[in-house]
């Protein structure tokens, strides 16, 4: 992971990976998490969450698809 990524985004990425592989929401595609399960676990408010998620997407670490409230976050790296 790039050294230029905000430390809070790094922590969020680790949580997304965990929820994508072991999260409570099933069934879902492999390596996929939902914003709901991540937000419940991360302690960030929505206004903090989405900019950090966008920075992870910009870095190529995740891909966000779907429209609210059915978004999916796919781990790419």
For each residue, the residues with C-beta under 8 A, 3 or more apart:
1: 5 10 13 59 61 77
2: 5 59
3:
4:
5: 1 2 9 10 13 55 56 59
6: 9 10 52 55
7: 10 11
8: 11 12 44 48 52
9: 5 6 12 13 52 55 56
10: 1 5 6 7 13 14
11: 7 8 14 15 42
12: 8 9 15 16 38 42 44 49 52 53 56
13: 1 5 9 10 16 17 56 61 62
14: 10 11 17 18
15: 11 12 18 19 38 41 42
16: 12 13 19 20 33 38 56 62 73 75
17: 13 14 20 21 75
18: 14 15 21 22 23
19: 15 16 22 23 25 33 34 37 38 41
20: 16 17 23 31 32 33 73 74 75
21: 17 18 31 75
22: 18 19
23: 18 19 20 28 33 34 37
24: 37
25: 19 28 33 34 36 37
26:
27:
28: 23 25 32 33 34 72
29: 32 72 74
30:
31: 20 21 74 75
32: 20 28 29 72 73 74 75
33: 16 19 20 23 25 28 37 38 72 73 75
34: 19 23 25 28 37 38 71 72 73
35: 38 39 49 53 71 73
36: 25 39 40 69
37: 19 23 24 25 33 34 40 41
38: 12 15 16 19 33 34 35 41 42 49 73
39: 35 36 42 44 46 49
40: 36 37
41: 15 19 37 38
42: 11 12 15 38 39 49
43:
44: 8 12 39 48 49 52
45: 48 49
46: 39 49 50
47: 50 51
48: 8 44 45 51 52
49: 12 35 38 39 42 44 45 46 52 53
50: 46 47 53 54
51: 47 48 54 55
52: 6 8 9 12 44 48 49 55 56
53: 12 35 49 50 56 57 62 64 73
54: 50 51 57 58
55: 5 6 9 51 52 58 59
56: 5 9 12 13 16 52 53 59 61 62
57: 53 54 60 61 62 63 64
58: 54 55
59: 1 2 5 55 56
60: 57 76 77
61: 1 13 56 57 75 76 77
62: 13 16 53 56 57 73 74 75 76
63: 57 73 74 76
64: 53 57 71 72 73 74
65: 71 72 74
66: 70 71 72
67: 70 71
68: 71
69: 36
70: 66 67
71: 34 35 64 65 66 67 68
72: 28 29 32 33 34 64 65 66
73: 16 20 32 33 34 35 38 53 62 63 64
74: 20 29 31 32 62 63 64 65
75: 16 17 20 21 31 32 33 61 62
76: 60 61 62 63
77: 1 60 61
